[in-house]
């Protein structure tokens, strides 16, 4: 059962991975997968690194507690959509109406101006007619209204036109001297908004001091008209503007809102201080990092004001972003939401949040084909090659693009990735679709099977993460259909998928359920399920280290003898725990195991040597060296434990050869002064007998003779004690 420790050391020294020896047919098949162009199952520490590298949003996961979303009040932060249903006979003139004075007054006090707003306002004042293009939900309507308020004649009305008004009909609805607004008029690629339409409006408002703004989507084609592309203000500015008004109204009352005397200035100072305190709350900072829309920011300001009054606790602030994400998912997947292909894209983005757009689109179309077979089984196959534009999809998803660098077999390459602006949206989408739309389950399961069998590590891992999220929503169903079959599979990669899924479920609130399951499988499970248990404990790390060590010891020493795959998993998980937050606890357990007979003693030695063979960069020392050496040199307790385990492996006949190989890698790393100093402090403690000294002296002379440029070996020889008793 011995793990290939020397191969592990040579991997680190050469920077290349060599597959470990495996005895079972399935393991040999996985090893040969590299030649066939597929990935072998990652080692335990690699599985941990892959999880947090390829699914970084799991690093900050907490219990999945979502509150009910209640959105009420004004629309000053976002867009307002009016749906007018008419008969088949359509008159040329459509309804128009003044915007209520209360809304206009509120806008004057709560609007957060930006440089883009000032530029647009200047263009409106000059041209009198303007096209403002922007995404829904970015406050574009609010900005247009605020510009009209700013530039209109005193006392004139602000008129809202019916959204269905055709551009050719704009001029027919103009009222002399008034300021006019139309939001999302019917335009398209073959129906551009032309300057001739806006010129007709300009002629109607000439000499009357009127104004006109058409608010459109970003992809609206505008032919010749004065156009401004809208960029929303920072969410913090929106929150500050709304919060200031609410706090001022509470502290001074409406009648004093325009006072400028000493008392009023004192009240304003108090409001500013209270506003700054609320904006500096951790919950507020976390929420603002989600890049909320202006409308969502305005609602959050209302919640902050309630918190300041004692009517809302910090828990309400903490879950607000997640609650808004669930409300958004409910809107996306309603019958009036986007078409089926774009819905599939949203689900794919939820699975691959933070991944390249082509990958998200590829698997979105794959899911769309599965869903299409359910929604229209007798319909024509296939779908248009060119669908919704990239920019429109990202606008729909409230997603942003960013550049990042990715390590690949060909070096570090730049790539552009897409992600939801609300970091809670990815999980909210998956849970909502799974629980609210049962007809989507079968296509999603078929889709997840496709992800799980993909040769790309990112795709497989994200499929497992999705399964873990679905398990949080409906554990029994996801367990029976996905996790249990994976855990019982003959293929090690599918068992690893189960481990990733169980970790995800535990991290998102199913911790106790997962712990009970792991405990049951460690006692009564098959070799495959026990393998999954061990790999899951490698992922959970410090959160369950004591339980993991106890059950690892039981699986190694009692019950069915571990097969080669399970033994390798046990050794590798011990290695992973030794490099994690529970290092001291793990070293103490291994020290105790080293005094036990049989497999437990062997596991302690092999696990320690694998951990000792892992090297890492130490920023404080400015060089690379053995991970355990750094820890032992910095912490006396860890140093004593590491010394005891070195003595154990050097005294063990079966492990001694591998132990000397690993120790030699520590000496060779001592080319760096910081490493040499640490090894020099360790070696004397390994000498308790003359035989110990002779063995280490022989090792150091061999390294010196093989590499004359390595002066550290000779320096370390001089530090060996000359007596059989311990030197200190």
Secondary structure, DSSP 8 states (H G I E B T S, - for coil): ----HHHHHHHHHHT--------SHHHHHHHHTTTTT------HHHHHHHHHHH-GGGTT------------S--TTS---------SS--SS--EEE--HHHHHHHHHH----HHHHHHHHHHHHHSEEEEE--TTSSHHHHHHHHHHHHS-TT--EEEE-TT--GGGGGGG--TT-EEEEES-S-BTTB-EEHHHHHHHHHHHTTTT-EEEEEE-TT--EESS-EEE-----HHHHHHHHHHHHHHHHHH-GGGTT--SHHHHHHHHHHHHHHHHHHTSHHHHHHHTT---HHHHHHHHHHHHHHHTTSS-HHHHHHHHHHHHHHHHHHHTSTTSS-HHHHHHHHHHHHTTTEEHHHHHHHHHHHHHHHHHHH-TTS-S---SS-S-HHHHHHHHTEEEEEEEEEETTEEEEEEEEEESSTTHHHHHHHHHHHH-TTHHHHHHHHHHHHHT-SSHHHHHHHHHHHHHHHHH-HHHHIIIIIHHHHT-SSHHHHHHHHHHHHHHIIIIIHHHHHHHHHHHHHH--HHHHHHHHHHHHHHGGGGHHHHHHHHHHHHHSSS---HHHHHHHHHHHHHHHTSTTHHHHHHHHHHHTTS-THHHHHHHHHHHHHHT-EEEETTTTEEEEHHHHHHHH-HHHHHHHHHHHHHHHH-TTTHHHHHHHHHHHHHGGGSHHHHHHHHHHHGGG-SSHHHHHHHHHHHHHHHHH-TT-THHHHHHHHS-SSSS---
